[in-house]
């Protein structure tokens, strides 16, 4: 394998940070070597310096670098606690409030944002819980689950909703697998109704699209750990603008907003932690529009 020098680490680290906010240092040299090695081979170059010069001349390589570096480790119902809290308390309460707020002219609506959605398992996990809770009533609701990720390759795969049997079986209970997945050769595909309520977009969380609007639930788990302190503040300040006053934010189980962002109030229930907007702390994002394929 081609080795990367400290100077070359600095070059790629700056490029990646400028495009994604992800912070890399010399301690991540091995990651750059492993993740970018296939691209060097494809480009036919023999050093990271030569590859960087090629990237500087042709920006088409940049999305490929981002796809290679982005961490796409995920699974269905990863860390059961947030999903149990959603199913048993938060979602029933939210659905009750939205049902009471709706009138005859508009159906009740629920909007969920899976930020850094990777290949879509988190978004579809939430979708299964929503579908189970709504049951036969689902057709009378406007449900939209928006997944965003910096990696175009991850977004494409999430949109397809096709997974190996191992990926499904290691996280999805048999009853839900049989109900919400259909065989596709040796793999399984998320059923059409669940895919219809979900949309996946390529987006940078440090500069999210203006037309996202506000959400009832936001998942942004294990994302801030890849950012420096300044970008963590930017990340959660952006998220605060997109969360409805009675909504809930989930972050990673080992993450904390203490000393990072004071726009949220920490809550704990059913052995799970979530956050709600501190009243009046953040200016709400503008209303969601129908552009960029975001509906509902």
Secondary structure, 3 states (H helix, E strand, C coil): CCCCCHHHHHHHHHHHHHHHCECCCHHHHHHHHHHHHHHHHHHCCCCHHHHHHHHHHCCHHHHHHHHHHCCCCCCCCCCHHHHHHHHHHHHHHHHHHHHHHCECCECCEEEEEEECCCCCHHHHHHHHHHHHHHHHHHHHCEEEEEEEECCHHHHHHHHHCEEEHHHHHCCCCHHHHHHHEEEECCEEEECHHHHHCEEEEECCHHHCCHHHCCEEEEECCCCHHHECHHHHHHHHHHHHHCEEEEEEEECCCCCCCCCCCCCEEEEEECCEEEEEECCCCCCCCCCCCCHHHCCC
